[in-house]
Amino acid sequence: MNAYRAQRFGSALAVSLVTLMGARLEPVHAQDANQAGGKDAPRLGWSNSTDLSLVVTGGNSDSTTLGFSNQLRHARMEDRFEFDVSVVRANESDDRFFLVEPGLEFAVGGAPTAPATTLIKPEPSLDVANYLIRTAYERHISPKVFWNTGASWYRNDDAGILNRYVVFAGLGNEWVDSSRRRFATSYGISYTDREEEEPDPEKERRFAGARAGWDYTEHINAATTFDSQFWWNLGFADPTDYSFNTLNALTVSVASRVSLKVSVQWLYENEPALESDLDVIAFVEVVNPDGVPGSGDERFRTLESGGTKLVLGAKDARKDKLDTVIRTALVIKF
């Protein structure tokens, strides 16, 4: 993400947060009264929350961005079940260009005089594709300690990750679980099987490792909720090969089952996937020391931009370590 896009996303997030906080600023005295009266019980039973976001632009810029996520929960005093699905897809068109009419002939090194052209506007193509499916189950051993197990599937085309399967099991602590607040941490072992777009000789495809994370929910008042989730996965064979996924969201209720939500997600890969066959490009100008054309002493001098574009070959590079996803969405609960 370049600096301009990051600044634009940050400004949008700040505006969204202020808007949401101001939308329903209700007192928390009722919750405090319930806690004082001994009614501070955790929220039990089934719950489901669906987030939908769609942005479509046309005219000078054709793009479509679709965001969908669904969180299914079932909580009892002794156990908890979770099933999550998250999808982000964005289609965007390339820059417009003029195409010279085919069939024209002109001298090598020259250009046709006032050729007929057609304005080409490329159709939108897939630019971002990000998918996550995760399920987890935990059961209490004691009021504050539980065991858990689960699995996930993840795909991120931009990051070069075609498939990443993770299964895990471990223990955790539920530090707080009330109608207003829940905070739990977990730690255990994992097994990862991943397929990346380009084979990487420096990385293991399958490996055992360690996993840790937290799950935090704060009901700020009757209308506003803050959620924070974090998962971290590390390989035993190579401790530098680790990744984490963190999601922070603020949700404000606008009706009994409808809310507005703004969230920011960071996806980090300490050893990103390889990207192969990137063009090595030079912008050059011709330097003629003796000023005599065709004397044989002409040389190319590289430039920062402009001049003539030459493709000198290809090299491999790693993808960026960090992906940022900022979303505003309509939330439907039932």
matplotlib code that plots the C-alpha trace (Angstrom):
import matplotlib.pyplot as plt

x = [0.0, 1.5, 1.7, -1.3, -3.6, -2.5, -3.2, -6.6, -7.5, -6.4, -8.6, -11.6, -11.1, -10.9, -14.0, -15.9, -14.9, -16.0, -19.3, -20.0, -19.2, -21.5, -24.3, -25.6, -23.9, -26.0, -25.2, -23.8, -25.6, -28.1, -25.2, -23.4, -26.7, -27.0, -23.5, -24.1, -27.3, -25.5, -27.0, -23.7, -24.1, -22.5, -24.6, -25.5, -27.2, -27.0, -26.0, -25.2, -23.9, -23.5, -21.5, -22.2, -20.3, -20.5, -18.8, -19.4, -17.9, -18.3, -17.3, -13.7, -13.0, -14.7, -14.4, -16.4, -15.5, -17.4, -17.0, -18.8, -18.3, -20.4, -19.8, -21.9, -21.6, -23.0, -22.1, -23.0, -21.6, -19.3, -18.4, -18.3, -18.5, -17.5, -17.7, -16.4, -16.4, -14.8, -14.5, -13.0, -13.1, -12.3, -12.5, -10.7, -10.2, -6.7, -5.9, -7.6, -5.5, -5.7, -5.2, -3.7, -5.8, -4.3, -2.7, -0.7, 2.9, 5.6, 9.4, 11.4, 12.3, 9.5, 5.8, 2.7, 1.3, -2.1, -3.2, -6.8, -7.2, -9.8, -10.2, -9.9, -11.5, -10.5, -13.1, -12.6, -10.6, -10.0, -7.5, -8.0, -9.2, -9.0, -10.9, -10.9, -12.9, -12.3, -14.0, -13.1, -14.5, -13.5, -14.7, -14.0, -11.8, -12.4, -14.2, -11.1, -9.3, -10.4, -9.1, -9.8, -9.4, -10.1, -9.1, -8.9, -8.5, -7.0, -6.4, -4.9, -4.1, -2.3, 0.0, 0.7, -1.1, -3.3, -4.2, -3.2, -4.7, -4.1, -5.4, -4.7, -5.3, -4.3, -5.3, -6.6, -7.7, -11.0, -10.0, -13.4, -16.8, -19.8, -22.6, -20.5, -17.0, -15.2, -11.4, -9.8, -6.3, -5.2, -2.0, -1.2, 0.3, -0.6, 0.0, 0.2, -0.1, 0.3, 0.4, 1.9, 1.8, 5.5, 7.4, 9.9, 13.0, 13.6, 10.3, 8.7, 5.3, 4.1, 5.2, 4.3, 4.3, 3.0, -0.2, -1.4, -4.1, -6.7, -10.5, -11.7, -15.2, -16.3, -19.9, -19.2, -22.9, -26.2, -25.5, -21.7, -19.4, -15.7, -14.2, -10.5, -9.2, -5.6, -4.0, -0.3, 1.2, 5.0, 6.9, 9.1, 11.6, 12.1, 11.0, 11.4, 8.6, 5.6, 2.4, -0.4, -3.9, -5.5, -8.9, -10.3, -13.9, -16.3, -20.0, -22.9, -26.5, -29.0, -32.0, -32.9, -31.1, -29.1, -25.8, -23.0, -19.5, -16.0, -13.0, -9.3, -7.5, -3.7, -2.4, 1.3, 3.7, 7.3, 8.5, 6.2, 5.6, 7.8, 6.9, 8.8, 9.7, 9.4, 10.7, 14.1, 13.4, 15.8, 14.8, 17.7, 18.9, 21.5, 24.9, 27.1, 30.5, 32.0, 28.7, 29.0, 26.0, 26.9, 30.5, 30.1, 30.8, 27.1, 26.1, 22.9, 22.7, 20.1, 17.5, 15.1, 12.2, 11.4, 13.7, 13.4, 12.1, 14.2, 13.4, 16.8, 15.6, 13.7, 14.2, 12.4, 11.2, 9.2, 5.7, 5.0, 4.9, 1.9, -1.6, -4.2, -8.0, -10.2, -14.0, -17.2, -20.2, -23.9, -24.4, -27.5, -27.9, -30.3]
y = [0.0, 3.3, 6.4, 8.2, 5.1, 4.6, 8.3, 8.1, 4.9, 6.4, 9.5, 7.3, 5.2, 8.3, 9.8, 6.5, 6.1, 9.6, 9.1, 5.8, 7.1, 10.1, 8.1, 6.6, 8.0, 6.3, 6.1, 3.0, 3.4, 0.6, -1.9, -0.6, -1.0, -4.6, -5.4, -3.9, -5.9, -9.2, -9.6, -9.6, -13.0, -13.9, -13.8, -17.4, -19.2, -18.9, -15.7, -14.7, -11.5, -10.8, -7.9, -6.6, -3.9, -3.0, -0.1, 0.4, 3.3, 4.1, 6.7, 7.7, 4.8, 1.4, -0.6, -3.0, -3.9, -6.6, -7.4, -10.2, -11.8, -14.0, -14.9, -17.8, -18.3, -20.7, -20.1, -22.1, -21.9, -24.9, -24.5, -22.2, -22.8, -20.4, -20.5, -17.5, -16.7, -13.6, -12.5, -9.4, -9.1, -6.0, -5.6, -2.7, -1.6, -0.7, 2.8, 3.9, 4.2, 5.1, 2.3, 3.2, 1.9, -1.5, -1.9, 1.4, 1.3, 3.9, 4.1, 2.4, 5.0, 7.3, 7.7, 7.8, 11.3, 12.0, 8.3, 7.3, 6.1, 4.4, 5.1, 1.8, 1.4, -2.0, -4.1, -4.4, -7.5, -9.1, -7.0, -8.2, -11.6, -12.5, -15.4, -16.9, -19.7, -20.6, -22.8, -23.3, -25.1, -24.6, -26.4, -25.4, -27.5, -25.0, -21.6, -19.8, -22.5, -24.2, -26.5, -25.7, -27.0, -25.7, -25.3, -22.6, -22.1, -18.9, -17.5, -14.2, -13.9, -10.6, -12.0, -15.1, -17.5, -19.9, -22.2, -22.3, -24.9, -24.7, -27.1, -26.4, -27.5, -26.1, -24.4, -21.0, -18.7, -16.8, -13.8, -12.1, -13.3, -11.1, -9.4, -6.3, -7.7, -10.9, -11.4, -14.8, -15.8, -19.2, -21.0, -24.3, -26.3, -26.1, -27.9, -25.9, -27.0, -24.2, -23.7, -20.6, -19.2, -19.8, -22.7, -21.4, -23.5, -21.5, -22.4, -25.6, -26.3, -28.4, -27.8, -28.1, -25.0, -22.9, -20.8, -18.1, -15.4, -13.4, -12.7, -9.5, -7.9, -4.8, -3.5, 0.2, 1.0, -0.4, 0.6, 0.4, -2.6, -3.0, -6.3, -7.3, -10.6, -11.7, -15.0, -15.8, -18.9, -19.8, -22.8, -24.8, -25.7, -22.0, -19.5, -16.6, -18.1, -16.7, -14.8, -13.1, -11.8, -9.1, -7.6, -4.6, -3.4, -0.8, -1.5, 0.9, -0.2, 1.9, -0.5, -3.6, -5.9, -3.5, -1.9, 0.0, -1.3, 0.0, -2.3, -2.5, -5.8, -6.4, -9.5, -10.0, -12.6, -12.4, -14.5, -13.4, -15.5, -15.2, -13.2, -14.4, -12.9, -9.2, -7.1, -5.3, -2.0, 0.9, 4.3, 5.5, 8.2, 7.9, 9.6, 10.4, 11.6, 12.7, 14.0, 12.0, 9.7, 6.1, 6.4, 3.5, 5.3, 5.8, 4.7, 4.4, 6.5, 5.4, 7.9, 8.1, 8.5, 9.4, 8.5, 5.1, 2.1, -1.0, -4.4, -5.9, -9.2, -10.6, -11.1, -12.5, -10.6, -11.3, -9.9, -7.2, -8.4, -6.4, -6.2, -3.7, -4.1, -1.2, -1.8, -0.1, -2.4, -2.9, -5.5, -7.7, -9.7, -12.6]
z = [0.0, -1.0, 1.2, -0.5, -0.1, 3.5, 4.3, 2.6, 4.4, 7.7, 7.2, 6.2, 9.3, 11.6, 10.1, 10.4, 14.0, 15.0, 13.1, 14.8, 18.3, 17.8, 16.3, 19.5, 22.6, 25.3, 29.0, 30.6, 33.9, 33.1, 32.6, 35.8, 37.7, 36.5, 37.6, 41.0, 41.4, 40.7, 37.2, 35.4, 33.6, 30.3, 27.2, 26.3, 23.5, 19.7, 17.9, 14.4, 12.9, 9.1, 7.7, 4.2, 2.3, -1.4, -3.2, -6.9, -9.0, -12.6, -15.2, -14.9, -12.6, -12.8, -9.7, -7.5, -3.9, -2.1, 1.6, 3.4, 6.8, 9.0, 12.7, 14.1, 17.9, 20.5, 24.1, 27.2, 30.7, 30.1, 26.4, 23.3, 19.5, 16.8, 13.0, 10.9, 7.2, 5.7, 2.0, 0.4, -3.4, -5.5, -9.2, -10.8, -14.4, -15.8, -17.1, -20.4, -23.5, -27.2, -29.7, -33.1, -36.0, -37.1, -40.6, -40.7, -41.8, -40.8, -40.8, -38.0, -35.3, -36.5, -35.8, -38.0, -38.8, -37.2, -37.1, -36.4, -32.8, -30.7, -26.9, -25.1, -21.6, -20.2, -18.4, -14.6, -13.6, -10.2, -8.2, -4.6, -3.4, 0.3, 2.0, 5.5, 7.0, 10.7, 13.3, 16.9, 20.0, 23.6, 26.8, 30.4, 32.6, 35.5, 35.7, 34.3, 32.3, 29.1, 26.3, 22.7, 19.2, 15.7, 12.1, 9.4, 5.7, 4.3, 0.8, -0.2, -3.9, -3.6, -1.0, -3.1, -0.8, -2.7, 0.2, 3.9, 6.2, 9.9, 12.6, 16.3, 19.9, 23.2, 26.5, 27.4, 30.2, 30.4, 32.4, 32.3, 31.0, 31.8, 30.0, 29.4, 28.8, 27.7, 27.5, 26.8, 25.8, 24.3, 23.5, 22.0, 19.1, 15.4, 12.1, 8.9, 5.3, 2.8, -1.0, -2.4, -5.9, -6.4, -4.9, -2.2, -1.5, 1.7, 3.3, 4.5, 3.0, 5.9, 9.5, 13.2, 15.3, 18.1, 18.1, 20.5, 20.5, 22.3, 22.0, 23.5, 23.5, 25.3, 25.3, 25.8, 26.2, 25.1, 21.4, 21.0, 21.0, 20.5, 19.4, 19.1, 17.9, 17.4, 16.1, 15.8, 14.2, 14.3, 12.8, 15.2, 12.4, 11.5, 14.2, 11.7, 9.6, 11.5, 10.7, 12.5, 11.8, 14.0, 13.6, 15.6, 15.1, 16.5, 16.0, 16.7, 16.7, 14.7, 15.0, 17.0, 14.6, 12.3, 13.1, 11.4, 11.7, 11.0, 11.2, 10.5, 9.9, 9.7, 8.0, 8.5, 7.0, 8.3, 5.4, 2.5, -0.6, -3.6, -6.7, -9.8, -13.2, -12.3, -15.1, -14.6, -16.4, -17.3, -18.6, -20.8, -23.1, -25.9, -25.2, -28.2, -27.0, -30.4, -31.7, -34.9, -35.5, -36.2, -35.2, -32.8, -29.5, -28.6, -25.1, -23.1, -19.9, -17.3, -16.1, -13.2, -15.5, -19.1, -22.1, -23.6, -21.7, -21.9, -20.3, -19.3, -17.8, -14.8, -11.1, -8.2, -5.1, -2.0, -1.5, 1.0, 4.6, 5.7, 4.2, 5.6, 5.2, 6.3, 6.0, 6.8, 6.7, 7.5, 10.2, 10.5, 13.7, 14.4]

ax = plt.figure().add_subplot(projection="3d")
ax.plot(x, y, z, "-o")
ax.set_aspect("equal")
plt.show()
